[in-house]
Amino acid sequence: MKHSVFYTQTLIIFLSVEMILAFSAFGFIYFSPISITLVPLVVLVGALSLGPVGGMILGGAFGLTSVWKASVSATDYADQIFSPFVSGEPLASLALSLGTRMAFGWLAGALFAYSQNRAKRAKLCVVLSALVADMFHSVSVLLCVWAFFPRVGISLEHIVARTVSPKNVVGYLIISVMILAWHGALRSQAMRRFRDEMNTINAFTRNRYTLPASLAFIAVLLFILGMLAYHFSTRIDVIAASYRIEIPDDARFKCWNVGLQFLVTIVALFTICVICFAFVEKYLVDLAYRAKRDMMTGLYNKNSFARDVDASLSRSAPSSFLLILDIDDFKRINDTYGHPIGDRVLTAVAGLLSERFRDCGIIGRLGGDELAAFAEGVTGEDMLRRTDALRAAVAGLNLTGERRVSCSVGIAPCAEKRSFSEAYAAADKALYQAKRKGKDFCVILE
């Protein structure tokens, strides 16, 4: 996914999952005597999916959540050392909480990137990378505690014993299985097809309003978040007063922070839902687009074209025309120069037809080398003028390298037509007459 157009959205989803796990009971799995913290697992999965930079960002988020929780709810010295605000050693706490986690995320991403580039034993290399990165995380945290906070009482012997303890070994095995399963999912045929399809969709279209709108949305969200936190804080005071309880300012501040953590978790869950809904919505829009369009030329396919022409004729458009264009000797072009050149000719002619008539009507491909345009609000003279310009532009194409491309055109007025089939029959008759006259002719029925 590190090469996907959805890199940023995928990273935001991982960050949101990390917030949810960090500030909820979902962040830990405990089966006595085994306990597993899932937040480092998110960093490993993100590093495997997004590479070293993504892993480092997720590791940094992991460290920041540790700082926040330690600053609010730490009750003993062993917990307080993770907060630069209460430990008394701010630089050491930052190295412990933030530095080790960012190094852990970057190392995991680098090891996974190296492992996946190896054609042989890729699964084994991924598992070993996960084990090395996870052990590095545990050991680096314990070494920082031993070096910077001797009051905790951790010794080097304790670090070694804890690293290779049966409890940790089981945790390593569980994490390895999860990483291996995620690696298999990323490399599966279904995931590859999904990535290929999603990479073809411009899911988050950008224009000059995208950044201001995003900043405005974030500002409103932060304002609402602040107001909710303020409301939570005042409700605590009201409840405490009703029970005649005096809450110290320090306790009130910590309660306010716990409430804010809960709100951050809700926002993270909301963010995941919004991004997933956006993916689904854009995917459905793309499916609808593909169902209506000819994928080679980008024009409407015959069914969509006929349906729209029927709808236009039902509104009784008095000044409308149906044009059918056929590329001369198209089969010979394919047979002589190959189908890739034939596709280039067809695509180029379709683009020229769209340029001349898209401002006044509907453009479609009826099948093969037969293209069509339904124009409204134009006169017969205007149709002939546009068609002559179109034929001249087609004659200027030099895609085959040896021969000039030309086209025959049939045009039928649709003032008295009430369906596409009627208009198509008339325009096809005009095209037949143009073909009988030779190449590069246009016939408009009176």
N, C-alpha and C positions, 0 to 999 in steps of 0.2 A: 504493500500500500504506500510505501514511501515515494513511489513514482506516480501515484494516482492524483487526479485533479481534486480529489476530496481529502487531500492530506490534512488540511487545516481542520475540516469538519471531523475527521476521524480522531485527530489529536484532542479536539474539544470534548468528544465523547469519552475518550479515555480519562481526561482530566475530571470530567463530571463523575464518572464511575469511581475515581479515586477519592473525590470529595465525599461521595455517598458512603463508601466503605470506611473512610477515616472518621466520620462523624456519626456513625450508626453502629448498631450491634452486628451488622453484616460483615464487618471487617475482620472478624475472628471466627475460626472454627476450633471448637474445643471438644475433644473426646479424651477424657482423662486416661493416661497422663500426657496426651499429645495436644498441643495447641499450635495453630498455624495462623499467622497474620497474613491476610490476603492483600493488603496494600502493596507490599513489595512484589506480589505476583502480578498486579496491574502494571507495575513498572517493567517487569520482564516481558509480559505480553505486548505492551506498547513498544518496547525496544525491538522485539522481534518483528513487529508490524511496521514500525516507522523509522527504524535506524537509530544511530547514536544520538543525533540531535533530539529526536522525539523522546528517546529514553532519558536523556539528560533533563529535558523539560519536565517530564513526569516525575523524575527523581527529585527535582527541585520543588515540585508541588507536594510531594510526599514529605520533604523536609519542612516546608512551611506549615503544613497541617500539624506536624509534630510540635513545632514551635508554638503554634496557637493553642493546642490542647495543653501543653505543659505550662503555658503562661496562665491558663485559666484554672485548670483542675488539679495541678500537681500538689500533692499533700506531703511528700517526703523529699529528701534531698536527691535521691536517685531519679525521681521524676523531674525535679526542678532543673537539673543540669541541662535538659534539652531546651530550656528557654533562656535566651540572652537577657531577658528582662528581670528574671528572678534568681538566676544562678550566681550572679556576682562576677561571672567570667564571660562577658558577652561574645568575645571572639572565639573562645574555646567552645561555647555552646553553638555558635553558628557553624563552626567546623564539624561539630558532632552531628547536629541536626540537618544542616543544609549541605555542607561540603561532601560528607560521606555518601549521602543519597544521590547527589548529582553525579559524583564519580561512579557510583554503582550503576545508574541509568546509562551513562555514556559507555562504560565498559561492557555492559550487557549488549547494547546496540552494536558496538564494534565487534564483539565476539560472534554475535549472531550473523552479522554481515559477512564475516570471514567464513563462518560455517556453511552458510547457504551458497557461497560461491564454489564450494567443493562438490564436484559431481558425485564422488564416491563417499560413502558413509556420512551423508549429510545429516541423517537423523541422529546418529551417534554424536556427531560434532555439536548439533544443537543441544542435545541433552547435556553434554559435558560443559558447554558454554553456560547453560542455565545453572548448573551446579557450581561452576567456578564463580559466576557473578553473584549468586546467592550467598555463597560462603564468603566472598570478598565483602559483601555488605555486612554480614554478621561480625566478621573479624575486624573490619575497619571501625565499626561502631564501638566494639569492646576495647580496641586499642586506644581510641580517642578517650574513652572513659578512663582507662588505666593511666594514660599519659597526662591528661589535663585535670582529672578529678580523682585524685588518690583517696579522698575521704570515703569514696564509695567502697573501697576495699577490694577491688578486683585485681587479681594477680595474673601473671602470664600463664601459670599452670591452670588457673581457672578458665582462662580464655580457650586454651587448647582442649581442656576437658569438656567445656560446653559446646565447642564447635563439633566435636566428634561424638557427642553423647547420643545414645540410642534415640532419644526424643527428637533431636535435631536431624539425625539420619533419616528417620521416618518422614519428617517434614520435607527434607530434600527429595526423597523419592516421590512424594505426592506432588510436589512442585514440578519435578521432571516429567511425570505422567501428564500433568496439565499442559505443560509447555509443548510436549510431544504431540498431544491432541490438537493444540492450536496450530502448530506447525503443519500438521496433516491437513487441517481445515483450510489454511491459507494456500496450500499447494494443490488442493483438490480441483477437479475439473469444474465442479459447480461454482467454486469461488472464482476461478479464472474467467469463466463465462460471465459471472456477475460483474467482475472488475472491468472486463472488456466492454460490456454493455453500458455500465455507469460512466466509463471514461469517454464514451461517445456523446454523453448528455451534458449540455452546459447547464448543470444543475443550479448554480447560483450565479445567474446573469448579473454582470456588473455594468453599471453606468455611473454617470456623475452624481446620482442621488444615493447610490448604495452606501458610501462611507458616511455622509451626514445622517442618513436614516438609521444606520447601525449605531452611530454614536448617540443619537437622540434616544433610541430604544434602550441602550445601556444606561443612559442617564436617568431615564424614567424608571427603569428596573431598580437601579441603585437607590433612587428616592423612595420607591415603594418599600424596598428592603429596609431602609433606615427607619421609615415610619412604623413598619411592623415591629422592628426591634424596640423602638421607643414605646410602642403600645405594650409590648411584652414587659418591659421594665416597669412601666407605671402600674400595670395590673399586679405585679409582684408587690409593689408598695401598698396598693389598696388592700390586697389579701392579708399582708402582714399587719397592717393597721387594724383590720377587723378582728384580728386575734391578739392585738396589743403586743406585737412582736417588733422589737427595734432591730432593723437589719443594718449592720455596719456598711459603710461605703464600699469597702473592699469586697465584701460578700455580694453587695448589689451589683458591682461591676462584673464580678465573675458570673453571676446569674444572667446578666445582660449578654455576656459573651456566649454562654451556653445557648441562650435563645437565638443568638445570631448564627451560631453553628447549625442549629436546626433549620433556620431559614436558608442558609447556604445550601444545605442538603436538598431542600425542596427546589431551590433554583436549579441545582445541578440535575435533578430528575426532570424538571421542566425542560431544560436545555436538551437533554438526550431525546425527549419526546419530540421537540420542535424539529431537530435535525433529522430524526428518523421519518417524521411526517413529511418533511421537505423532500427527502430522498424518494419516498413513495409517490408523492404528488408529481414530482418531476418525471419519475419513471413512467407513471400512468399517462402524463401529458406526451411523453416521447412515444409511447405505444400508440396513442391516438393519432399522433402526427404520422407515424409510420403507416398506420392503417389507411390514412387518407392520401398519402403521397407516393409517388413513384420514386424509389430510393436512388435510381441512377441520375435522374434529371432534377429531382426536387419539385417537380410539378405535381398537380393533382392526378391521381390515377383515374381510370375511366369511370368507376363507380361514383367516386366523390365528385368528379366533374359533371357527370350526368345528373346527379342529385342536385347540385347547385344550379345548373342550367334550368332544370325543371322548376326549382323554387323561383328563379328569376322570371321565367316565362309565365308562371302563375300570377305574378304581379302585373302582368300585361304591360311589358316594356315596349312602347311603340317604335322606338328607334334602336334596334338591336340586330346584331349579325353574328352568325356562327362561321368561323374560319377553320378549315381543315388543311393542314400542310403535310405534304409527303416528300421526303428527300429522294431526289432522282437517283436511280441506279444504286440504291443503298446496299442491296445484296451483293452487287459487283464490288462495292467498296470493301465490304467484309471479306469477300472471297479473295480479292486481290491484295489487300493491305493487312488483313487480319482483323479480328473482332475488337482488340484494344483501340485501333484507329477508328473503327466504326463507332465504338462507344464515345470516343472523343468528338467525332463529327456530330453525333446525336446530341450530346450534352451541350456542345457549342451552339447548335441551331436552337435548342430549347432555351438557352440563355438569351439569344437574340430575339426570339419570339416573346419571351417574358419582358424584355426591355421595351419593346414596341407597344405592348398591349396591356401590361399589368395595371396601368393607371385607369383603365376603362373597363376592365372585365376580369374574367376567370381564365386561367391558362392550365391546360392539362395534356397528358399523354394518353392517347386512346389505345396504344399498343404498337409494338414494333417501331417503325420509324414514322408513325402517324401521330402528329401533334395537333392540338386544337386550341382556339381562343374564342371565347364568347364575349363580345364587346357590347356595352350599353351606352346610350347617349351620344352616339356618333352617327355621322351621315355616311352615305355610300361613297362620296368623294373622299372623306377622311379615311375610310377603310382602304380605299385604293392607294391613297398616299402613304399610309402606314405600311401597307403590304409591299409597295414598290421599294420603300426604304429597307424593309426586311429582306427582300430578295437580293437587293444590292449588297447588304451586309453579309448575307450568306455566300454570295459569289466572291466576296473578299476573303473568305476563309481559305487557308492554305495548309490544312491539316494532313492531307495525304501526301504532299510533297511533289505530286506529278500532275494531278488533274484538279480542275475547279469543281467546287461543290455547288450544286444548284437544287432548287426545290420547286414543286408545283403546288398551287394553292387554289382551293375552291371556297367560295364565299356565298352564303345564302342569307337573305334578309329574314328576320324572324318575327316581323310584326304580326303575322297571322298564324304563327305557330304556337301551339299550346303545350308541347312536350319536347324533350330532347330528341326522342326518336324521330319526330317529324322534321325538326331542324337538321338532324344528322343526315337523314335521307336526302334532303335538298342540298346540303353542302357537299355530300359525297357525290351527288350527281354533277355538281359544278366541278369538283376535283377530277372526275372521270373525263369531263370535257377538256379540262386543262391538260390532262395526260395525253389525250388523243391528239392535241395540237403539237405535242412535243415537249421537250424539257424546258424548265424555267418559264412556265406560263402561269397566269392568274386568270380565273374566270369568276365573275360575280353574276349570279342569277338576277334577272330583272324581276 
